[in-house]
Amino acid sequence: MIKRYGNVPQTGRRYTRRPGVYAVLLDRDGLLVTHQAAPTPEFQLPGGGIDPGEHPIAALHREVMEETGWHIAGLRCLGTFRRFTFMPEYELWAEKLCTVYLARPTLRISAPTEAGHQAVWLDPKDALGLLGNDGDRAMLARALRQTAPR
């Protein structure tokens, strides 16, 4: 059973399943996130949908580059969650299946190329209260537990 975060699915509503990949990007400077301006301004883990025929890891590299302008390395799967939401940019009610990886940002190549996105460095503990959805916050908390000095 994949844990659900956020809204309960509405009875009678049809949801399109949308697999996606996202990254918790930690290094000594903090946590690299994306700030999406619209439809509602919010901080998010970088990532997004997997295109048909695209390998999930290739999708993750593509999405992180589009939303932050950074290359990443050292991927390790943190977990998967789902959430039910309306995606206004696609006029679509979606069941988002979100697989989240822990990774390290390694090289800034450019500014984000996806319109409306800005790369932002946050203190990871501050980000626990700033990320826009419960699933992102839960995955960040898991990553911080796994990377805490013992």
N, C-alpha and C positions, 0 to 999 in steps of 0.2 A: 504494500500500500504506500503510495506516494503522499507525503504530507501536503495538506492544502494550507495556504496562507491567504488572508484577505476575505473577500466576499464569498458567501455561500452561493452556489449556482442557483439561478432562478428557475423555478418549476415551469416547464413548458417552453423555455427558451432554448434555441439550438445554438450550440457553441462549436466553433471550428477548432480542432486541435492544432496548436502551433508550437512545435518543438523549437527551443532556443538554447543558446549557450551564453554564459555570462562569466565574468572574472572578478575575483577579489584580488586586486593588484597592490601588494604590499612591498615596500622596501624601507630602507632606513629613513627616508624622507616622509614616510606616512603612507596613506592610502590614496591611490589615483582613482578618481571616479569621473563620471561625466555629469554635467548639469544640462538637462534638457529644458529648453525654454517653453515649449508648447507641446501639448495643449495646456498642461498645467506645469509651471516651473517646478522642477524637483531634481534632487541628486539621485543618481542611479548607479548601480554596478554597470560597467560597460558591457555591451553584448547585444544580442538580438536573435532574430529568426534565422533558421538554417534553410537555405534555398534548396529547392528540389535537386537531388543528385549531389549535393555538396556534403563533404565529410564534416562532421561536427567540429573537429579541431581546426580545419581550414576556415570554417564559418567564424569560430571564435577569434582567430587571428585577424580576419577581415573586419569583423565588427569592432574589435578593440581599436584597430587602426582608424576606421572611419570615425569613431566617437571620441578618440583621444589623441590620435597621431603617433602612438607609441607601438614599438615592437615589444613582444613579451616572450618569456622563456620559463622553463621549470614548471610546467603545468602538472597539477595534481587535483584529481576530482575531489570536491568537498561533499557533493550530494546533489539531490534533485528535489524540487518542490513544484507544486502546481498552483496556479491562481486563475480565477475566472474574472474576466474584465472586458470592458468595451475598448476597442482600439479605433479611435476616431480617424486616424490617418488612413485606415483601411475600411472604415464603415463596417466593422466586424466585431461580433461578440466572440471571444476566444477563450479556450482553455489553454493557457500557456503552460507548457511543460518546460521548466527552467532547470537546466543542468549547469551547476556552478563549479568553476575551477579556481583553485588558488594558483596564482602565477606571479611572476616578478617582471615589472616593467624594465626593459633593458636599454632601449635607445629611442629617443624622441626624433621622429622623422619630419613631422610637420604639425601644423595646427589640425584640429579635427576637420575632416572633409564632409561630414554629414551636417547639413544645415540645421541650425538651432542647437548644436551641441558645443560644449566648452569643457576642456579638460581642467580638472580642479584637484589640487592636493588637499587632503583633510587629515587631521589627527584621527586615527582609527577609532578611538573611544568617542570622540565627538560625532563621527559618522554614524555610530550606533543610534543616535537620536535624529540624524539628518536625512538618512536614506529614505526614499519615498515609499517603499513597501516593506511589509513585515517579512517576506521571504528573503529579501536582500539583507535585512538587518540580522535575521537568524543565521544566514550563511556567513556573514562577517563575524558574528559572535563565535561561530564554530571555528572559523579560521584563526581567530585570536586565541582561542583555547588551545588549538593545535600548535601554534607557533610561540606560545608563551614559554619563557625560560623555565626550566624545571629545577 
